[in-house]
């Protein structure tokens, strides 16, 4: 008999204040003015948190979900810069 170790689903960090901050930022893709839509770079279903979001305009958000080629690592870098500003 083979035992398979189960891994609990990661707990997602929820931060409504941070999402409000993200909505006030310019789009990181096309630089459109606020308000922006918070895009979870790592999806919530995959264990992503609200701190792993970047601001995008509604048009860029639709393009991202339609497969528009924006490197995930670039979005994560932009998100880390914004998080650092938020923490200051």
N, CA, C and O of each residue as an XYZ file, in Angstrom:
352
protein
N       0.842     -1.176      0.000
C       0.000      0.000      0.000
C       0.887      1.239      0.000
O       1.834      1.337      0.781
N       0.571      2.184     -0.883
C       1.334      3.415     -0.982
C       0.558      4.550     -0.338
O      -0.614      4.771     -0.641
N       1.225      5.263      0.551
C       0.595      6.421      1.177
C       0.992      7.674      0.413
O       2.157      7.864      0.064
N       0.029      8.504      0.167
C       0.276      9.758     -0.533
C       0.068     10.894      0.465
O      -0.998     11.033      1.066
N       1.104     11.690      0.620
C       1.004     12.814      1.552
C       0.197     13.928      0.880
O       0.472     14.312     -0.257
N      -0.780     14.428      1.588
C      -1.578     15.528      1.043
C      -0.996     16.846      1.508
O      -0.424     16.944      2.594
N      -1.147     17.845      0.679
C      -0.667     19.179      1.010
C      -1.869     20.096      1.143
O      -2.700     20.170      0.239
N      -1.963     20.791      2.259
C      -3.105     21.688      2.417
C      -3.019     22.841      1.417
O      -1.931     23.284      1.051
N      -4.174     23.311      0.990
C      -4.227     24.441      0.070
C      -3.679     25.672      0.790
O      -4.047     25.928      1.937
N      -2.804     26.438      0.132
C      -2.247     27.612      0.796
C      -3.342     28.611      1.162
O      -4.292     28.812      0.405
N      -3.198     29.224      2.313
C      -4.162     30.212      2.760
C      -3.868     31.532      2.049
O      -2.733     32.008      2.046
N      -4.881     32.101      1.463
C      -4.744     33.326      0.683
C      -4.794     34.548      1.595
O      -5.662     34.654      2.461
N      -3.849     35.472      1.387
C      -3.820     36.711      2.152
C      -4.798     37.699      1.518
O      -4.670     38.034      0.340
N      -5.771     38.164      2.295
C      -6.766     39.118      1.824
C      -6.448     40.477      2.433
O      -6.255     40.585      3.644
N      -6.392     41.516      1.598
C      -6.063     42.857      2.082
C      -6.859     43.890      1.291
O      -6.416     44.354      0.240
N      -8.032     44.245      1.799
C      -8.919     45.181      1.097
C      -8.301     46.567      0.976
O      -8.517     47.252     -0.024
N      -7.537     46.992      1.978
C      -6.888     48.306      1.914
C      -5.846     48.351      0.800
O      -5.722     49.358      0.102
N      -5.099     47.263      0.634
C      -4.095     47.207     -0.422
C      -4.767     47.224     -1.797
O      -4.276     47.880     -2.716
N      -5.874     46.516     -1.942
C      -6.590     46.529     -3.216
C      -7.122     47.923     -3.525
O      -7.130     48.331     -4.687
N      -7.565     48.657     -2.515
C      -8.016     50.039     -2.713
C      -6.850     50.905     -3.192
O      -7.022     51.759     -4.061
N      -5.659     50.678     -2.619
C      -4.455     51.391     -3.043
C      -4.131     51.074     -4.508
O      -3.804     51.977     -5.278
N      -4.222     49.814     -4.889
C      -3.932     49.394     -6.264
C      -4.896     50.070     -7.240
O      -4.492     50.481     -8.328
N      -6.168     50.186     -6.855
C      -7.160     50.817     -7.734
C      -6.845     52.285     -8.012
O      -7.316     52.837     -9.007
N      -6.058     52.924     -7.149
C      -5.705     54.342     -7.307
C      -4.444     54.561     -8.134
O      -4.028     55.702     -8.337
N      -3.825     53.469     -8.619
C      -2.574     53.561     -9.370
C      -2.840     53.522    -10.875
O      -3.906     53.097    -11.321
N      -1.857     53.970    -11.641
C      -1.920     53.916    -13.104
C      -1.715     52.478    -13.577
O      -1.111     51.664    -12.879
N      -2.222     52.179    -14.760
C      -2.051     50.857    -15.370
C      -0.563     50.591    -15.599
O       0.135     51.426    -16.174
N      -0.081     49.442    -15.156
C       1.339     49.107    -15.331
C       1.660     48.654    -16.754
O       2.833     48.532    -17.107
N       0.651     48.406    -17.567
C       0.882     47.962    -18.941
C       0.909     49.152    -19.903
O       1.863     49.308    -20.666
N      -0.137     49.997    -19.871
C      -0.238     51.082    -20.850
C      -0.159     52.473    -20.221
O      -0.220     53.477    -20.930
N      -0.023     52.536    -18.901
C       0.106     53.789    -18.156
C      -1.175     54.634    -18.167
O      -1.114     55.843    -17.945
N      -2.325     54.015    -18.420
C      -3.604     54.735    -18.364
C      -3.843     55.211    -16.929
O      -3.434     54.543    -15.980
N      -4.503     56.359    -16.767
C      -4.733     56.887    -15.422
C      -5.706     56.025    -14.618
O      -6.468     55.229    -15.167
N      -5.652     56.211    -13.299
C      -6.571     55.524    -12.396
C      -8.000     55.986    -12.694
O      -8.186     57.056    -13.273
N      -8.999     55.210    -12.316
C      -8.929     54.007    -11.503
C      -8.515     52.782    -12.319
O      -8.777     52.687    -13.518
N      -7.869     51.863    -11.636
C      -7.407     50.627    -12.253
C      -8.138     49.432    -11.664
O      -8.829     49.534    -10.650
N      -7.968     48.308    -12.325
C      -8.517     47.034    -11.858
C      -7.363     46.228    -11.276
O      -6.343     46.068    -11.946
N      -7.486     45.709    -10.043
C      -6.414     44.859     -9.505
C      -6.387     43.512    -10.237
O      -7.381     42.786    -10.254
N      -5.246     43.192    -10.836
C      -5.086     41.901    -11.505
C      -4.211     41.019    -10.632
O      -3.073     41.376    -10.329
N      -4.734     39.870    -10.227
C      -3.963     38.912     -9.429
C      -2.993     38.189    -10.368
O      -3.411     37.383    -11.200
N      -1.701     38.480    -10.229
C      -0.692     37.875    -11.102
C      -0.648     36.370    -10.868
O      -0.548     35.591    -11.816
N      -0.722     35.970     -9.622
C      -0.881     34.554     -9.266
C      -2.330     34.423     -8.827
O      -2.741     35.032     -7.839
N      -3.091     33.644     -9.547
C      -4.531     33.586     -9.308
C      -4.863     33.180     -7.878
O      -4.099     32.481     -7.212
N      -6.000     33.631     -7.442
C      -6.446     33.297     -6.087
C      -6.610     31.788     -5.928
O      -6.326     31.237     -4.864
N      -7.062     31.129     -6.974
C      -7.226     29.678     -6.932
C      -5.907     28.932     -6.797
O      -5.871     27.809     -6.295
N      -4.815     29.562     -7.250
C      -3.482     28.955     -7.156
C      -2.763     29.393     -5.879
O      -1.567     29.147     -5.718
N      -3.495     30.041     -4.976
C      -2.900     30.455     -3.709
C      -2.339     31.864     -3.725
O      -1.665     32.267     -2.776
N      -2.600     32.619     -4.778
C      -2.122     33.999     -4.841
C      -2.816     34.870     -3.806
O      -3.946     34.596     -3.400
N      -2.134     35.906     -3.394
C      -2.700     36.791     -2.385
C      -3.022     38.149     -2.997
O      -2.636     38.442     -4.128
N      -3.730     38.964     -2.237
C      -4.047     40.308     -2.697
C      -2.790     41.160     -2.831
O      -2.807     42.166     -3.540
N      -1.708     40.784     -2.171
C      -0.443     41.507     -2.304
C       0.295     41.142     -3.591
O       1.337     41.725     -3.891
N      -0.227     40.196     -4.341
C       0.359     39.816     -5.627
C      -0.529     40.323     -6.760
O      -0.815     39.605     -7.719
N      -0.957     41.584     -6.623
C      -1.793     42.203     -7.649
C      -1.064     43.383     -8.261
O      -0.184     43.982     -7.644
N      -1.442     43.700     -9.472
C      -0.922     44.887    -10.145
C      -2.107     45.660    -10.711
O      -3.130     45.070    -11.059
N      -1.966     46.988    -10.803
C      -3.052     47.778    -11.375
C      -3.014     47.743    -12.905
O      -1.978     48.001    -13.517
N      -4.137     47.425    -13.499
C      -4.264     47.465    -14.953
C      -5.602     48.117    -15.291
O      -6.563     48.001    -14.530
N      -5.661     48.798    -16.425
C      -6.934     49.365    -16.862
C      -7.838     48.210    -17.301
O      -7.371     47.087    -17.495
N      -9.113     48.492    -17.453
C     -10.045     47.407    -17.795
C      -9.706     46.785    -19.144
O      -9.904     45.587    -19.344
N      -9.185     47.609    -20.086
C      -8.848     47.089    -21.418
C      -7.659     46.118    -21.337
O      -7.698     45.034    -21.918
N      -6.608     46.516    -20.615
C      -5.442     45.630    -20.470
C      -5.806     44.387    -19.668
O      -5.283     43.305    -19.933
N      -6.698     44.531    -18.690
C      -7.136     43.373    -17.899
C      -7.816     42.354    -18.810
O      -7.567     41.153    -18.707
N      -8.669     42.840    -19.694
C      -9.341     41.935    -20.639
C      -8.330     41.276    -21.568
O      -8.444     40.085    -21.858
N      -7.335     42.041    -22.040
C      -6.310     41.478    -22.921
C      -5.492     40.400    -22.211
O      -5.190     39.363    -22.801
N      -5.133     40.641    -20.945
C      -4.351     39.658    -20.181
C      -5.120     38.343    -20.091
O      -4.561     37.270    -20.318
N      -6.412     38.437    -19.755
C      -7.206     37.216    -19.606
C      -7.530     36.560    -20.944
O      -7.936     35.399    -20.988
N      -7.350     37.302    -22.031
C      -7.559     36.730    -23.366
C      -6.268     36.155    -23.941
O      -6.255     35.669    -25.071
N      -5.172     36.208    -23.159
C      -3.923     35.605    -23.601
C      -2.883     36.580    -24.114
O      -1.866     36.156    -24.661
N      -3.112     37.888    -23.951
C      -2.137     38.902    -24.356
C      -0.816     38.596    -23.676
O      -0.787     38.319    -22.476
N       0.271     38.641    -24.420
C       1.570     38.187    -23.922
C       2.279     39.271    -23.106
O       3.000     40.106    -23.653
N       2.062     39.242    -21.798
C       2.794     40.102    -20.879
C       3.498     39.152    -19.909
O       2.834     38.394    -19.202
N       4.832     39.182    -19.866
C       5.550     38.245    -18.996
C       5.153     38.389    -17.529
O       5.149     39.487    -16.972
N       4.823     37.263    -16.925
C       4.392     37.260    -15.526
C       5.466     37.824    -14.603
O       5.146     38.490    -13.618
N       6.748     37.564    -14.913
C       7.809     38.075    -14.046
C       7.861     39.601    -14.079
O       8.193     40.224    -13.071
N       7.538     40.213    -15.222
C       7.497     41.680    -15.301
C       6.357     42.230    -14.450
O       6.512     43.249    -13.777
N       5.217     41.557    -14.484
C       4.090     41.989    -13.654
C       4.420     41.841    -12.172
O       4.075     42.706    -11.366
N       5.088     40.744    -11.814
C       5.468     40.547    -10.412
C       6.459     41.613     -9.952
O       6.371     42.080     -8.816
N       7.406     42.009    -10.815
C       8.358     43.068    -10.460
C       7.627     44.383    -10.218
O       7.909     45.089     -9.250
N       6.688     44.707    -11.103
C       5.903     45.932    -10.929
C       5.111     45.880     -9.629
O       5.007     46.878     -8.915
N       4.553     44.710     -9.326
C       3.805     44.544     -8.088
C       4.675     44.731     -6.852
O       4.235     45.326     -5.868
N       5.900     44.230     -6.896
C       6.807     44.375     -5.749
C       7.195     45.832     -5.542
O       7.322     46.282     -4.404
N       7.385     46.582     -6.640
C       7.698     48.013     -6.514
C       6.538     48.760     -5.856
O       6.750     49.603     -4.984
N       5.310     48.447     -6.280
C       4.143     49.103     -5.700
C       3.942     48.717     -4.238
O       3.570     49.554     -3.415
N       4.188     47.451     -3.919
C       4.053     47.013     -2.540
C       5.064     47.721     -1.646
O       4.748     48.085     -0.513
N       6.275     47.918     -2.153
C       7.303     48.614     -1.377
C       6.890     50.064     -1.098
O       7.092     50.569      0.006
N       6.309     50.732     -2.111
C       5.824     52.104     -1.916
C       4.680     52.135     -0.906
O       4.597     53.051     -0.089
N       3.801     51.137     -0.961
C       2.668     51.059     -0.045
C       3.132     50.875      1.395
O       2.539     51.426      2.323
N       4.194     50.098      1.573
C       4.705     49.798      2.914
C       5.463     50.966      3.541
O       5.603     51.033      4.762
N       5.953     51.888      2.703
C       6.728     53.015      3.227
C       5.915     53.979      4.050
O       6.449     54.970      4.547
